[in-house]
Amino acid sequence: PGAFDLGAQSGRWAAFQERHRLSCEEAARLLLDAYEYRGLVKHTGGCHCGAVRFEVWASADLHVFNCNCSICTKKQNRHFIVPASRFKLLKGADNLTTYTFNTHRAQHTFCKTCGVQSFYTPRSNPDGYGIAPHCLDDGTVQTIVTEDINGKEWEKAVKEHKTIRDMSKP
């Protein structure tokens, strides 16, 4: 990429890069993240063995769903939902495998090595991710509010819920 004119901000930009020991690309990424994800924090996390790692931009105050459908009950799957644009798989794509059932819309991804599902693609929000808060690294979560959802009557519960279908919208 070619250089661009920063005008009167050139000196500030160079001083910022030098002070924080950042390349131009790293400084730009930091600025863009701060602007695009205003009010959100970057959480990192992964599976138990460390083969799968991710980052996700979300509130420090998490709204977590506790679903009682058959698979969530068996796995004790509690999750919060984010748009796909706020999720980035850092490593382990080749170490993930997927389980589906029934409508096959939900993509239950998990680590092939340790079996932990740290995130998945929920049926309610196929354009987003359900993130397991217990798979996040320490230090970025401030509070967790848990909401029970009746997954045994999934269609009815999702139809009656005021916001769940829009949780993966940016």
Buried (B, 14 or more C-beta within 10 A) or exposed (E): EEEEEEEEEEEEBEEBBEEEEBEEEEBEEBEEBEEEBEEBBEBBBBBEBEBBBBBBBBBEEBBBBBBBBEBBEEBEBBBBBBBBBBBEBEEBEEBBEEEEEEEEEBBBBBBBBBEBBBBBBBBBBEEBBBBBBBBBEEEBBEEEEEEEBBBEEBEEBBEEBEEBEEBBEE
